[in-house]
Amino acid sequence: MICIRTERFPNLCYRKTGNGPAFVLVHGFPENGDLWRKVVPALSESFTVIVPDLPGAGESTFTGDLSIEDMADSLNLILENEGIDKAVVAGHSMGGYTAFAFAERFKDKLAGLSLVHSTASADDEEKKETRRKSIALIEKGGKDAFIRQMTPNLFSKKFKEEYPEVIEQQVKRGLQLPAESIIAFYKAMINRPERVSILSSANYPVQWIVGKEDTIAPPEKIAEQSKLSDRTFVSVYPDVSHMSMLEDEKKLIEDLKKFTSYCFGN
């Protein structure tokens, strides 16, 4: 684990493995960089894989309030620390929101953008209200109940039936996230703007990993957004919801490898 220390991020930690072109894997909520544990070994055979803990998750910390833009800035700090001027950035869910903000702020550093069960849209009012209710529950000490209720909803019905032990493991991992981090992440997601316009101006390839059973980043919404960029790669996974890195990691590895190789001209 490598850690950078700044006033804004007292600890900004990430893992680095492999050799070759730079590939950044940005985790979603309620996770840390270890979410990618099943895909990193295979990807590091071809690429230098950078796996951050976003501020507030895992070993990374922050001061003050937190925004999606702050998370994007943290990715840039990591690339600067490594002397990397070009990378493919893959973001899962909230990590995808972060990747879009990175694309807005540091466009020239992108060799490619991969959205793993994510979207360029902002929260609609119904989603914002749901998040506000969850924040109120957590502030009253309901963090454990929240994690236990929301985590199974990230997986397909079939996967939940066949691998209940994986669901329970993910619940335990979610429970490790501090309540203040959960609240900060939800506030950051509520306040994020729509970034659909980034797609039409993208001068780099864009990849979409879509779970057919995903209700958080549903296929019909992704289908609309995937038409906006000039070079688009779309993979739809049957019997997968929001967690392909656990539900179908072999297919995800294959797709991420092909995309990143294309982005770097290999």
C-alpha positions in Angstrom: 0.0 0.0 0.0 1.3 3.4 -1.0 0.0 6.5 0.8 0.2 10.2 0.0 -0.3 12.8 2.7 -1.8 16.2 2.0 -3.8 18.7 4.1 -7.0 17.8 2.2 -6.3 14.0 2.3 -4.3 13.1 5.4 -4.0 9.6 4.0 -4.6 8.9 0.3 -3.7 5.3 -0.2 -3.5 3.0 -3.2 -2.2 -0.3 -4.5 0.1 -0.6 -7.5 1.0 -3.8 -9.3 2.1 -5.0 -12.7 3.9 -3.4 -15.6 2.9 -1.7 -18.8 0.4 1.1 -19.6 -1.5 2.6 -16.6 -4.9 1.3 -15.7 -6.8 2.8 -12.8 -9.6 0.8 -11.1 -12.0 3.0 -9.0 -14.2 1.2 -6.6 -17.9 2.0 -5.9 -20.0 2.3 -2.7 -19.9 0.8 0.0 -16.5 -0.6 -0.8 -12.7 0.1 -1.0 -10.1 -0.8 -3.5 -10.1 -4.4 -2.5 -13.4 -4.7 -4.4 -11.3 -5.5 -7.5 -9.3 -8.3 -5.9 -10.5 -11.0 -8.3 -9.6 -9.0 -11.5 -6.3 -7.3 -10.5 -4.0 -10.3 -10.8 -5.0 -11.0 -14.4 -5.0 -7.4 -15.4 -1.5 -6.8 -13.9 -0.1 -9.3 -16.4 -0.5 -6.6 -19.1 -0.8 -3.3 -17.3 0.4 -1.2 -14.4 -2.8 -1.4 -12.3 -3.5 1.4 -9.8 -6.2 0.7 -7.3 -7.1 3.6 -5.0 -9.0 3.6 -1.8 -11.2 6.7 -2.4 -11.1 9.3 0.4 -13.1 8.0 3.3 -12.8 4.3 2.3 -10.3 1.7 3.3 -7.0 3.3 4.4 -7.8 6.7 2.9 -9.1 9.7 4.8 -10.3 13.3 4.2 -10.9 16.5 6.0 -14.0 18.7 5.7 -16.8 17.9 3.3 -16.4 15.6 0.4 -17.5 15.9 -3.2 -17.3 13.7 -6.3 -14.9 16.4 -7.7 -12.6 15.9 -4.6 -12.5 12.2 -5.4 -11.5 13.0 -9.0 -8.8 15.3 -7.6 -7.5 12.4 -5.5 -7.1 10.2 -8.6 -5.1 13.0 -10.2 -2.8 13.2 -7.1 -2.1 9.5 -7.4 -1.2 9.8 -11.1 1.0 12.7 -10.4 2.7 10.8 -7.6 3.4 8.0 -10.0 4.5 10.2 -12.8 1.7 8.9 -15.0 0.5 11.3 -17.7 -1.9 8.9 -19.5 -4.2 6.2 -18.1 -7.4 4.2 -18.8 -9.7 4.9 -15.9 -12.4 2.3 -15.0 -15.0 3.3 -12.4 -17.6 1.1 -10.7 -20.9 2.9 -9.8 -19.8 5.8 -7.6 -16.3 5.2 -9.0 -17.9 5.8 -12.4 -19.2 9.2 -11.2 -15.7 9.9 -10.0 -14.3 8.8 -13.4 -16.7 11.2 -15.2 -15.6 14.1 -13.0 -11.9 13.1 -13.7 -12.8 13.2 -17.4 -14.2 16.7 -17.0 -11.2 18.0 -15.1 -8.3 16.1 -16.5 -9.4 15.1 -20.0 -5.9 15.1 -21.5 -4.8 12.4 -19.0 -7.4 9.9 -20.3 -6.5 7.1 -22.7 -9.9 5.6 -22.2 -12.9 5.7 -19.9 -14.6 2.5 -18.7 -18.0 2.7 -16.9 -18.7 -0.5 -14.9 -22.3 -0.4 -13.9 -22.4 3.4 -13.8 -24.0 6.4 -15.6 -23.4 10.0 -16.5 -26.8 11.0 -15.1 -27.3 12.9 -11.9 -29.7 11.6 -9.3 -33.3 12.4 -9.9 -35.4 13.9 -7.1 -36.8 10.6 -6.1 -33.3 9.1 -5.7 -32.0 12.1 -3.8 -34.9 11.8 -1.4 -34.2 8.1 -0.9 -30.5 8.9 -0.1 -31.6 11.7 2.3 -33.8 9.2 4.2 -30.8 6.8 4.4 -28.6 9.5 5.7 -31.2 10.3 8.4 -31.3 6.6 9.4 -27.5 6.3 9.6 -27.3 9.5 11.7 -29.7 7.9 14.2 -27.4 4.8 14.5 -28.9 2.7 11.8 -25.8 2.1 9.7 -25.8 -1.7 10.2 -29.5 -2.0 9.2 -28.8 0.2 6.2 -25.9 -2.0 4.9 -27.7 -5.2 5.6 -30.7 -4.0 3.6 -29.0 -2.4 0.6 -26.1 -4.8 -0.1 -28.2 -7.8 -1.4 -29.9 -5.4 -3.8 -26.6 -5.1 -5.7 -26.7 -8.7 -6.9 -29.0 -10.6 -9.3 -31.6 -13.0 -7.9 -29.8 -16.0 -9.4 -26.5 -15.0 -7.8 -28.0 -14.4 -4.4 -29.6 -17.8 -4.5 -26.4 -19.6 -5.6 -23.8 -17.7 -3.5 -25.3 -16.5 -0.2 -21.9 -16.6 1.4 -20.6 -14.0 -1.0 -23.5 -11.7 -0.1 -22.8 -12.1 3.6 -19.1 -11.4 2.9 -20.1 -8.2 1.2 -22.3 -7.2 4.0 -19.4 -7.6 6.4 -17.2 -5.5 4.2 -19.8 -2.8 4.0 -20.2 -2.7 7.8 -16.5 -1.8 8.0 -17.2 1.6 6.4 -17.5 4.3 9.0 -20.9 6.0 9.3 -19.4 9.4 8.6 -18.0 8.1 5.3 -21.3 6.6 4.2 -23.0 9.9 4.9 -20.2 11.9 3.0 -20.5 9.5 0.0 -24.2 9.9 -0.2 -24.1 13.7 0.1 -21.5 13.7 -2.7 -23.7 11.6 -4.9 -26.7 13.8 -4.2 -24.8 16.9 -5.2 -23.1 15.6 -8.3 -24.2 17.2 -11.6 -25.2 15.4 -14.8 -22.1 14.8 -17.0 -23.8 13.4 -20.2 -22.2 16.1 -22.3 -18.7 14.6 -21.6 -19.7 11.6 -23.8 -20.4 13.6 -27.0 -17.1 15.5 -26.6 -14.9 12.4 -25.7 -11.8 12.1 -27.8 -11.0 8.8 -26.2 -12.8 5.4 -26.3 -15.6 4.8 -23.9 -16.6 1.3 -22.5 -19.8 0.3 -20.8 -20.2 -2.8 -18.7 -23.9 -3.4 -18.2 -25.7 -5.9 -16.0 -29.0 -7.0 -17.6 -30.5 -7.3 -14.1 -29.1 -4.0 -12.9 -31.7 -1.6 -11.5 -29.1 1.0 -10.3 -27.6 1.6 -13.8 -30.3 0.0 -15.9 -29.6 -1.2 -19.4 -32.2 1.1 -21.0 -30.5 4.2 -19.6 -27.0 3.0 -20.6 -28.2 2.3 -24.1 -29.1 5.9 -24.6 -25.8 7.2 -23.2 -23.7 4.7 -25.1 -24.8 6.2 -28.4 -23.3 9.6 -27.6 -19.5 8.9 -28.1 -17.7 8.2 -31.3 -15.8 5.1 -30.1 -18.0 3.0 -27.8 -17.7 -0.5 -26.5 -20.8 -2.1 -24.8 -21.0 -5.4 -23.1 -24.3 -6.6 -21.6 -24.0 -9.4 -19.0 -27.0 -11.8 -18.5 -27.8 -12.9 -15.0 -25.7 -10.1 -13.6 -26.9 -7.0 -11.7 -24.5 -4.4 -10.3 -21.4 -6.4 -9.3 -19.8 -8.1 -12.3 -16.4 -8.1 -10.6 -17.9 -10.7 -8.3 -20.8 -12.1 -10.3 -18.9 -12.7 -13.6 -15.3 -11.7 -13.0 -13.9 -13.8 -15.9 -16.0 -12.0 -18.5 -15.1 -8.7 -16.9 -11.4 -9.4 -17.0 -11.7 -10.3 -20.7 -13.6 -7.1 -21.5 -11.4 -4.8 -19.5 -8.2 -6.3 -21.1 -9.5 -6.0 -24.6 -10.7 -2.4 -24.1 -7.5 -1.2 -22.4 -5.3 -2.9 -25.0 -7.3 -1.1 -27.7 -7.0 2.3 -25.9 -3.2 1.9 -25.9 -3.0 0.7 -29.4 -1.8 -2.9 -28.5 
